[in-house]
Every structure is written in C-alpha cells, then in structure tokens.
Amino acid sequence: MVRPVTDGAAKKHRHDLGQEDHGPVLAAGTTRGIQGLLGLWIAGTLIALVWAMVDAGRGPVPARKAPAAGLIEPR
C-alpha cells in the first residue's frame, strides 16, 4: 500500500529501499546460529546412520571363551 507523505510524494516500501525482508538485524544472526546447529544435527545424524550401516554389515562378533573355573588370569 502506498501512503502519501506530507509533501505529496509517494512513500516507498522498505523492500524498494533495499532493507531486509524480516525482523531486525539481531534476528539475522540468531537465524544463522540456528541454521548452523541444524546443519551440525543433520551431519551428526548422517554419520550415525553410516556408522550403524557399517556396524550391521560386519555381522555378529564371536563371543570370547570364559576362563576355566578356578584359574586366575595373570595381569
């Protein structure tokens, strides 16, 4: 909506003046911080998925034999 200014000229919208679309400048830094955390979360999830797939692909790990009764293992 264009509103007239006292001298009769049309007032331009802030988008026409090159200003940011949403929120104050402080909000832009917060948004970048949230995007960074989201990126780290996504990367961590992908790493966990790859790790789980590699671990599942190895198959079962053979069980160790229990020591014989009465024997003490040397340290």
Secondary structure, DSSP 4 states (H G I P E B T S, - for coil): ---B-TTSPBPPPTTTTT--SSS-HHHHHHHHHHHHHHHHHHHHHHHHHHHHHHHHHH-PPPPPPPPPTT-----
